[in-house]
Amino acid sequence: MDGFEADGQVTYTNQDLQEAPDRPANQNRVGIKRDVLDFLRTFSEDGSDTFPYRDQLRRNLARTKDRFTLAVDLEDLASFKEETAAQLRASPDEILPLFEQAAQEFYYTFLEAEENETLQNLSSKPKVQLHILTTETPQHLRTLVARMVSKLVTVSGIIIMASTVQSKATKLFCRCSNCDDVQEIEVKSGLGGAQIPRKCMTGQARQAGCPLDPYVVDPDMCQYQDIQKLKLQEAPENVPTGELPRHVMLSADRALVGAVVPGTRVTVTGVYSVMAPSGYRASRGGSDSTMVGRQPL
């Protein structure tokens, strides 16, 4: 974020190489997924016979087959299971995929069984995209600090730039140019990328004579999704007298693509992240700020 510090730089560390202190352990993932399934199945407003999230899954899939969304109110989740809501705020990169997987499983197992439909291969079904809604007061861009990195935050401002729709790989398939070994690599959401192994991963790589950096991406095998880059600038009323307005980059994907145009005032809930830039700033060890959009703009 420009102007974040005196020289426009913040310290960057490769978060892929270190374990976040509040990242949920593997043994807790099953419990988190079970809590999400219980929330979707049993949550009702004021103890009535209305189940809003169960009904929302039905409506959304019937209306749009290719963009399957689920809008979840964070306050509803907190009232049902405070611990799960707290983990979602603290470790969204870990909890959001589990939430989306649980929502997909819930629909295609429970609801299809309820409607006497035949369950087919789950991997071939449309993926669920989670949109986080909240009534909390948005933060000013100037209040975003280092301790909020990788956390769920809510900010407001004005969209001043929207890129064209682009395609980003969500899963890479790389093939060794020497022995044809194929590796499957998951790509993180947002503006981040993926690291391709520099050495062949087969056990007989040395005997096979595989060179350094042998893997080549096979674009025909990769999986893609739509993404769009947006620039969010703080509202004029939040800019102190005599100072320039600050901004952050937003990364919107799937159903959020094309949701806003420049000049639109928005409130966004997303994951506050840092990304390693290229060129001069990267050589100085700086980084830019970005947010991965998780809420309808």
SULTA-V220788 format. One record per pair of residues at least 6 apart in sequence whose C-alpha atoms are under 7 Angstrom apart, sorted by the first residue. I is the first residue (numbers start at 1). GAP is how many residues later the second one is. Records with the same first field share a line. If there is no record, write none. Layout:
I = GAP / GAP
This chain:
1 = 246 / 247 / 287 / 288
2 = 6 / 244 / 245
3 = 243
9 = 277 / 278
10 = 276 / 277
11 = 274 / 275 / 276
12 = 273 / 274 / 275
22 = 68 / 69
23 = 68
32 = 52
33 = 65 / 66 / 69
36 = 63 / 66
37 = 65 / 69
39 = 41
40 = 13 / 14
41 = 13
42 = 9
43 = 8
44 = 6 / 7 / 8
56 = 14
57 = 13 / 50
60 = 8 / 9
61 = 7
65 = 61
66 = 60
67 = 188
68 = 58 / 59 / 60 / 61
69 = 59 / 60 / 61
70 = 58 / 59 / 60 / 61
71 = 59 / 60 / 61 / 62
72 = 59 / 60 / 61
73 = 59 / 60 / 61
74 = 11 / 58 / 59 / 60
75 = 59
77 = 8
78 = 7
88 = 7
89 = 62 / 63
90 = 61 / 62
91 = 59 / 60
92 = 59 / 60 / 179
100 = 28 / 29 / 30
103 = 25
104 = 23 / 24
108 = 11
109 = 10
112 = 6 / 7
130 = 164
131 = 163 / 164 / 165
132 = 137 / 162 / 163
133 = 162
138 = 16 / 17 / 18
139 = 15 / 16 / 17
140 = 15 / 16
141 = 14 / 93 / 105
148 = 124
149 = 123 / 124
150 = 121 / 122 / 123
151 = 120 / 121
152 = 117 / 118 / 119 / 120
153 = 116 / 117 / 118 / 119
154 = 114 / 115 / 116
155 = 112 / 113 / 114
156 = 78 / 110 / 111 / 112
157 = 75 / 76 / 77 / 78 / 108 / 109 / 110
158 = 74 / 75 / 76 / 77 / 105 / 106 / 107 / 108
159 = 71 / 72 / 73 / 74 / 102 / 103 / 104 / 105 / 106
160 = 71 / 72 / 73 / 102 / 103
161 = 69 / 70 / 101
162 = 67 / 68 / 69 / 99 / 100
163 = 65 / 66 / 67
164 = 64
165 = 61 / 62 / 63
166 = 60 / 61 / 62
167 = 57 / 58 / 59 / 60
168 = 56 / 57 / 58 / 59
169 = 18 / 53 / 54 / 55 / 56
170 = 16 / 17 / 53 / 54 / 55
171 = 13 / 14 / 15 / 16 / 51 / 52
172 = 12 / 13 / 14 / 45 / 50 / 51
173 = 9 / 10 / 11 / 12 / 44 / 45 / 48 / 49
174 = 8 / 9 / 10 / 41 / 42 / 43 / 44
175 = 6 / 7 / 8 / 40 / 41 / 42 / 43
176 = 6 / 24 / 38 / 39 / 40
177 = 37 / 38 / 39
178 = 32 / 36
187 = 6 / 7
190 = 61 / 102
191 = 60
192 = 83
198 = 14 / 15 / 16
199 = 13 / 14 / 15
200 = 10 / 14
225 = 29
226 = 27 / 28 / 31
227 = 24 / 25 / 26 / 27 / 30
228 = 23 / 24 / 25 / 29
229 = 20 / 21 / 22 / 23
230 = 19 / 20 / 21
231 = 16 / 17 / 18 / 19
232 = 15 / 16 / 17 / 18
233 = 12 / 13 / 14 / 15
234 = 11 / 12 / 13
239 = 6
248 = 41 / 42
249 = 40 / 41 / 42
250 = 40 / 41 / 42 / 43
251 = 40 / 41 / 42
252 = 40 / 41
256 = 40
259 = 38
260 = 37
266 = 31
267 = 30
268 = 25 / 27 / 29
269 = 24 / 25 / 26
270 = 21 / 22 / 23 / 24 / 25
271 = 20 / 21 / 22
272 = 18 / 19 / 20
273 = 16 / 17 / 18
274 = 13 / 14 / 15 / 16
275 = 12 / 13 / 14
276 = 6 / 11 / 12
277 = 10 / 11
